[in-house]
């Protein structure tokens, strides 16, 4: 049986910090089951 596995990293634009950085989020999908969590990292939006 094969499984489909996807990883997506994205910036959560609604979570701007005082130093103009944004929270990096991760979305894991395995066989259409989705889990989202914070990577506990932040980055400027222009990256």
Rosetta constraint file for C-alpha pairs under 8 A:
AtomPair CA 3 CA 30 HARMONIC 6.81 0.50
AtomPair CA 3 CA 31 HARMONIC 5.82 0.50
AtomPair CA 4 CA 29 HARMONIC 7.69 0.50
AtomPair CA 4 CA 30 HARMONIC 5.60 0.50
AtomPair CA 4 CA 31 HARMONIC 5.18 0.50
AtomPair CA 4 CA 32 HARMONIC 7.83 0.50
AtomPair CA 5 CA 28 HARMONIC 7.49 0.50
AtomPair CA 5 CA 29 HARMONIC 5.72 0.50
AtomPair CA 5 CA 30 HARMONIC 4.69 0.50
AtomPair CA 5 CA 31 HARMONIC 6.78 0.50
AtomPair CA 6 CA 28 HARMONIC 5.84 0.50
AtomPair CA 6 CA 29 HARMONIC 5.07 0.50
AtomPair CA 6 CA 30 HARMONIC 6.62 0.50
AtomPair CA 7 CA 26 HARMONIC 7.10 0.50
AtomPair CA 7 CA 27 HARMONIC 5.87 0.50
AtomPair CA 7 CA 28 HARMONIC 4.83 0.50
AtomPair CA 7 CA 29 HARMONIC 6.57 0.50
AtomPair CA 8 CA 26 HARMONIC 5.66 0.50
AtomPair CA 8 CA 27 HARMONIC 5.09 0.50
AtomPair CA 8 CA 28 HARMONIC 6.59 0.50
AtomPair CA 9 CA 24 HARMONIC 6.87 0.50
AtomPair CA 9 CA 25 HARMONIC 5.70 0.50
AtomPair CA 9 CA 26 HARMONIC 4.55 0.50
AtomPair CA 9 CA 27 HARMONIC 6.45 0.50
AtomPair CA 10 CA 24 HARMONIC 5.80 0.50
AtomPair CA 10 CA 25 HARMONIC 5.35 0.50
AtomPair CA 10 CA 26 HARMONIC 6.44 0.50
AtomPair CA 11 CA 22 HARMONIC 6.30 0.50
AtomPair CA 11 CA 23 HARMONIC 5.85 0.50
AtomPair CA 11 CA 24 HARMONIC 4.73 0.50
AtomPair CA 11 CA 25 HARMONIC 6.02 0.50
AtomPair CA 11 CA 45 HARMONIC 7.56 0.50
AtomPair CA 12 CA 22 HARMONIC 6.31 0.50
AtomPair CA 12 CA 23 HARMONIC 5.54 0.50
AtomPair CA 12 CA 24 HARMONIC 6.28 0.50
AtomPair CA 12 CA 25 HARMONIC 6.54 0.50
AtomPair CA 13 CA 22 HARMONIC 6.31 0.50
AtomPair CA 13 CA 23 HARMONIC 7.61 0.50
AtomPair CA 14 CA 22 HARMONIC 7.96 0.50
AtomPair CA 15 CA 22 HARMONIC 5.72 0.50
AtomPair CA 15 CA 23 HARMONIC 6.13 0.50
AtomPair CA 16 CA 20 HARMONIC 6.03 0.50
AtomPair CA 16 CA 21 HARMONIC 5.76 0.50
AtomPair CA 16 CA 22 HARMONIC 4.83 0.50
AtomPair CA 16 CA 23 HARMONIC 7.27 0.50
AtomPair CA 17 CA 21 HARMONIC 5.45 0.50
AtomPair CA 17 CA 22 HARMONIC 6.19 0.50
AtomPair CA 20 CA 44 HARMONIC 6.36 0.50
AtomPair CA 20 CA 45 HARMONIC 7.92 0.50
AtomPair CA 21 CA 42 HARMONIC 5.88 0.50
AtomPair CA 21 CA 43 HARMONIC 5.00 0.50
AtomPair CA 21 CA 44 HARMONIC 4.33 0.50
AtomPair CA 21 CA 45 HARMONIC 6.51 0.50
AtomPair CA 22 CA 42 HARMONIC 5.16 0.50
AtomPair CA 22 CA 43 HARMONIC 5.48 0.50
AtomPair CA 22 CA 44 HARMONIC 6.09 0.50
AtomPair CA 22 CA 45 HARMONIC 6.58 0.50
AtomPair CA 23 CA 38 HARMONIC 7.35 0.50
AtomPair CA 23 CA 39 HARMONIC 7.88 0.50
AtomPair CA 23 CA 40 HARMONIC 7.19 0.50
AtomPair CA 23 CA 41 HARMONIC 6.11 0.50
AtomPair CA 23 CA 42 HARMONIC 4.46 0.50
AtomPair CA 23 CA 43 HARMONIC 6.76 0.50
AtomPair CA 24 CA 38 HARMONIC 6.26 0.50
AtomPair CA 24 CA 39 HARMONIC 5.81 0.50
AtomPair CA 24 CA 40 HARMONIC 7.02 0.50
AtomPair CA 24 CA 41 HARMONIC 5.73 0.50
AtomPair CA 24 CA 42 HARMONIC 5.44 0.50
AtomPair CA 24 CA 43 HARMONIC 7.05 0.50
AtomPair CA 25 CA 36 HARMONIC 7.21 0.50
AtomPair CA 25 CA 37 HARMONIC 5.87 0.50
AtomPair CA 25 CA 38 HARMONIC 4.47 0.50
AtomPair CA 25 CA 39 HARMONIC 5.55 0.50
AtomPair CA 25 CA 40 HARMONIC 7.98 0.50
AtomPair CA 26 CA 36 HARMONIC 5.70 0.50
AtomPair CA 26 CA 37 HARMONIC 5.49 0.50
AtomPair CA 26 CA 38 HARMONIC 6.09 0.50
AtomPair CA 26 CA 39 HARMONIC 6.42 0.50
AtomPair CA 27 CA 34 HARMONIC 6.85 0.50
AtomPair CA 27 CA 35 HARMONIC 5.76 0.50
AtomPair CA 27 CA 36 HARMONIC 4.43 0.50
AtomPair CA 27 CA 37 HARMONIC 6.65 0.50
AtomPair CA 28 CA 34 HARMONIC 5.75 0.50
AtomPair CA 28 CA 35 HARMONIC 5.30 0.50
AtomPair CA 28 CA 36 HARMONIC 6.38 0.50
AtomPair CA 29 CA 33 HARMONIC 5.44 0.50
AtomPair CA 29 CA 34 HARMONIC 4.55 0.50
AtomPair CA 29 CA 35 HARMONIC 6.54 0.50
AtomPair CA 30 CA 34 HARMONIC 6.76 0.50
AtomPair CA 43 CA 47 HARMONIC 7.30 0.50
